[in-house]
């Protein structure tokens, strides 16, 4: 074998030394040594964790889930529990309840962080939703509530994601009630490897990919980018609509209180107004009673605003979180496994040329054997990275399908928005109609000198 390698290396060595030296010098400054590259071997795949994926029937690339099936996998509630005071800071805890596991556990923000890290470690080629930011100091009530909502969206997207939902880390997070859940999560990921190492079809991922996979992904990225931008604007407007309803509730409540305060005023009338004292007394009595109706109007407006926050804004945010995770996955694919693959190929070429030159000059059998060993090692590493590249594309294609499964959520969002508007206006209209007869007493004093104003016709201005 050594002689064959020597002949092959000698034939290729002539043109290599000058170019190799220049390229090696440039690469030495830009990249770490070749030993830093990930070099898992295909043959090193161990028996998987119990959550190992099984080979589906037919083409495993294609997903057959519906939105209802995904939403039905689990519904997880995340609620704030009373703050616990530590030695220096208050610690916010959450009660996390899972319908699927029929469990209720207490979790801190850092527990979510560890789960997020474990998912990225085990599923680097899947859509792992982002976590909300952590603010150590000055976390006001509004920030804490926004973070609670974001954590609820995160854990529900994870709990409904097909591979994540079957992973032991999620099960531990949602059901483990013992101490130190973070160490338990970390232990579950030890010696397991990522999805590529545990998936039977990973070496064959290329066989399932369509020939125009790159074109499909490019079109999909453009579509997702456009959808994200539109939904981002829709979310902003929905937030403003819900906020206006809540502001309207506050204004109606204050309006009613001011009417009540006016009707409760005890300031005596001056003597010159004594002729109308009975009229003013009747008006004050009527005004005092109107605060109840305005309080009811305020309550209806607040309910509508809260409903739109929960059923419209939150669903839009959930969908935006999903779209954002897909965009981040595309970036990881390009900057991660593809970049590593290209870098490994470049380093392999440089190392091969340098070793060629050295071996041809030395003519030492030991150097040739070392060269053969290093070339085989790097070829295995490159082969594994190439398989990872195809597996990354395979997962990316499935995640693209998953995003499209969620697209019908649009109809749910629009339905919730329309229903909220119909119900809110219907309930408030009833209160306004009930209020109108009570205004008659404002225009019917003892002398019946006041009459209700007539409604203006369209296009007619008051004189």
ChimeraX attribute file (.defattr): number of C-alpha atoms within 10 A of each C-alpha:
attribute: neighborCount
match mode: 1-to-1
recipient: residues
	/A:1	8
	/A:2	15
	/A:3	11
	/A:4	10
	/A:5	17
	/A:6	22
	/A:7	12
	/A:8	13
	/A:9	21
	/A:10	16
	/A:11	12
	/A:12	15
	/A:13	20
	/A:14	13
	/A:15	11
	/A:16	16
	/A:17	17
	/A:18	13
	/A:19	12
	/A:20	20
	/A:21	14
	/A:22	11
	/A:23	15
	/A:24	19
	/A:25	11
	/A:26	11
	/A:27	16
	/A:28	12
	/A:29	9
	/A:30	9
	/A:31	11
	/A:32	11
	/A:33	11
	/A:34	15
	/A:35	8
	/A:36	8
	/A:37	17
	/A:38	14
	/A:39	18
	/A:40	15
	/A:41	15
	/A:42	18
	/A:43	9
	/A:44	8
	/A:45	15
	/A:46	12
	/A:47	12
	/A:48	17
	/A:49	15
	/A:50	10
	/A:51	14
	/A:52	17
	/A:53	16
	/A:54	11
	/A:55	11
	/A:56	10
	/A:57	6
	/A:58	7
	/A:59	11
	/A:60	15
	/A:61	17
	/A:62	15
	/A:63	14
	/A:64	10
	/A:65	13
	/A:66	14
	/A:67	15
	/A:68	12
	/A:69	12
	/A:70	17
	/A:71	15
	/A:72	12
	/A:73	15
	/A:74	20
	/A:75	17
	/A:76	23
	/A:77	19
	/A:78	23
	/A:79	17
	/A:80	15
	/A:81	12
	/A:82	10
	/A:83	11
	/A:84	11
	/A:85	10
	/A:86	8
	/A:87	7
	/A:88	6
	/A:89	10
	/A:90	12
	/A:91	14
	/A:92	16
	/A:93	18
	/A:94	19
	/A:95	14
	/A:96	22
	/A:97	19
	/A:98	20
	/A:99	14
	/A:100	15
	/A:101	13
	/A:102	10
	/A:103	14
	/A:104	18
	/A:105	16
	/A:106	20
	/A:107	21
	/A:108	13
	/A:109	18
	/A:110	11
	/A:111	17
	/A:112	17
	/A:113	16
	/A:114	18
	/A:115	20
	/A:116	20
	/A:117	15
	/A:118	20
	/A:119	22
	/A:120	16
	/A:121	14
	/A:122	20
	/A:123	18
	/A:124	20
	/A:125	26
	/A:126	27
	/A:127	28
	/A:128	24
	/A:129	25
	/A:130	17
	/A:131	17
	/A:132	15
	/A:133	10
	/A:134	13
	/A:135	11
	/A:136	9
	/A:137	8
	/A:138	7
	/A:139	11
	/A:140	9
	/A:141	9
	/A:142	9
	/A:143	14
	/A:144	15
	/A:145	14
	/A:146	12
	/A:147	18
	/A:148	21
	/A:149	19
	/A:150	21
	/A:151	23
	/A:152	20
	/A:153	25
	/A:154	22
	/A:155	26
	/A:156	22
	/A:157	25
	/A:158	20
	/A:159	25
	/A:160	20
	/A:161	20
	/A:162	15
	/A:163	15
	/A:164	21
	/A:165	18
	/A:166	16
	/A:167	19
	/A:168	15
	/A:169	24
	/A:170	20
	/A:171	17
	/A:172	17
	/A:173	22
	/A:174	23
	/A:175	19
	/A:176	18
	/A:177	14
	/A:178	9
	/A:179	8
	/A:180	10
	/A:181	19
	/A:182	17
	/A:183	11
	/A:184	15
	/A:185	22
	/A:186	14
	/A:187	12
	/A:188	15
	/A:189	17
	/A:190	9
	/A:191	10
	/A:192	17
	/A:193	16
	/A:194	18
	/A:195	21
	/A:196	22
	/A:197	23
	/A:198	21
	/A:199	18
	/A:200	17
	/A:201	18
	/A:202	20
	/A:203	17
	/A:204	13
	/A:205	21
	/A:206	19
	/A:207	14
	/A:208	15
	/A:209	18
	/A:210	13
	/A:211	10
	/A:212	8
	/A:213	14
	/A:214	13
	/A:215	11
	/A:216	13
	/A:217	16
	/A:218	11
	/A:219	12
	/A:220	17
	/A:221	16
	/A:222	11
	/A:223	11
	/A:224	19
	/A:225	16
	/A:226	12
	/A:227	14
	/A:228	19
	/A:229	13
	/A:230	11
	/A:231	18
	/A:232	16
	/A:233	11
	/A:234	15
	/A:235	19
	/A:236	13
	/A:237	13
	/A:238	20
	/A:239	19
	/A:240	15
	/A:241	16
	/A:242	23
	/A:243	17
	/A:244	15
	/A:245	22
	/A:246	21
	/A:247	16
	/A:248	17
	/A:249	24
	/A:250	17
	/A:251	14
	/A:252	21
	/A:253	20
	/A:254	16
	/A:255	17
	/A:256	23
	/A:257	19
	/A:258	15
	/A:259	18
	/A:260	20
	/A:261	15
	/A:262	15
	/A:263	21
	/A:264	14
	/A:265	10
	/A:266	9
	/A:267	6
	/A:268	8
	/A:269	12
	/A:270	8
	/A:271	8
	/A:272	8
	/A:273	9
	/A:274	12
	/A:275	10
	/A:276	13
	/A:277	15
	/A:278	13
	/A:279	19
	/A:280	17
	/A:281	14
	/A:282	17
	/A:283	19
	/A:284	20
	/A:285	16
	/A:286	19
	/A:287	23
	/A:288	19
	/A:289	15
	/A:290	19
	/A:291	22
	/A:292	15
	/A:293	18
	/A:294	23
	/A:295	19
	/A:296	19
	/A:297	25
	/A:298	25
	/A:299	18
	/A:300	22
	/A:301	25
	/A:302	22
	/A:303	18
	/A:304	24
	/A:305	26
	/A:306	18
	/A:307	20
	/A:308	26
	/A:309	20
	/A:310	15
	/A:311	17
	/A:312	26
	/A:313	25
	/A:314	21
	/A:315	20
	/A:316	24
	/A:317	18
	/A:318	21
	/A:319	23
	/A:320	18
	/A:321	21
	/A:322	23
	/A:323	23
	/A:324	19
	/A:325	19
	/A:326	24
	/A:327	16
	/A:328	17
	/A:329	23
	/A:330	21
	/A:331	11
	/A:332	17
	/A:333	18
	/A:334	14
	/A:335	11
	/A:336	16
	/A:337	21
	/A:338	18
	/A:339	15
	/A:340	18
	/A:341	22
	/A:342	14
	/A:343	17
	/A:344	22
	/A:345	19
	/A:346	15
	/A:347	22
	/A:348	19
	/A:349	17
	/A:350	22
	/A:351	19
	/A:352	22
	/A:353	24
	/A:354	19
	/A:355	24
	/A:356	25
	/A:357	21
	/A:358	18
	/A:359	23
	/A:360	20
	/A:361	11
	/A:362	11
	/A:363	12
	/A:364	13
	/A:365	14
	/A:366	12
	/A:367	17
	/A:368	24
	/A:369	17
	/A:370	13
	/A:371	22
	/A:372	18
	/A:373	12
	/A:374	16
	/A:375	17
	/A:376	12
	/A:377	14
	/A:378	23
	/A:379	16
	/A:380	17
	/A:381	22
	/A:382	24
	/A:383	18
	/A:384	21
	/A:385	26
	/A:386	21
	/A:387	21
	/A:388	23
	/A:389	23
	/A:390	22
	/A:391	25
	/A:392	27
	/A:393	21
	/A:394	25
	/A:395	23
	/A:396	21
	/A:397	22
	/A:398	17
	/A:399	20
	/A:400	21
	/A:401	18
	/A:402	23
	/A:403	18
	/A:404	15
	/A:405	18
	/A:406	18
	/A:407	14
	/A:408	13
	/A:409	17
	/A:410	15
	/A:411	10
	/A:412	14
	/A:413	19
	/A:414	14
	/A:415	14
	/A:416	19
	/A:417	18
	/A:418	14
	/A:419	14
	/A:420	20
	/A:421	15
	/A:422	12
	/A:423	13
	/A:424	19
	/A:425	15
	/A:426	13
	/A:427	15
	/A:428	18
	/A:429	13
	/A:430	11
	/A:431	16
	/A:432	15
	/A:433	10
	/A:434	12
	/A:435	16
	/A:436	9
	/A:437	9
	/A:438	14
	/A:439	15
	/A:440	14
	/A:441	17
	/A:442	18
	/A:443	16
	/A:444	16
	/A:445	18
	/A:446	11
	/A:447	9
	/A:448	10
	/A:449	9
	/A:450	14
	/A:451	12
	/A:452	11
	/A:453	7
	/A:454	6
	/A:455	7
	/A:456	9
	/A:457	8
	/A:458	6
	/A:459	6
	/A:460	7
	/A:461	7
	/A:462	7
	/A:463	3
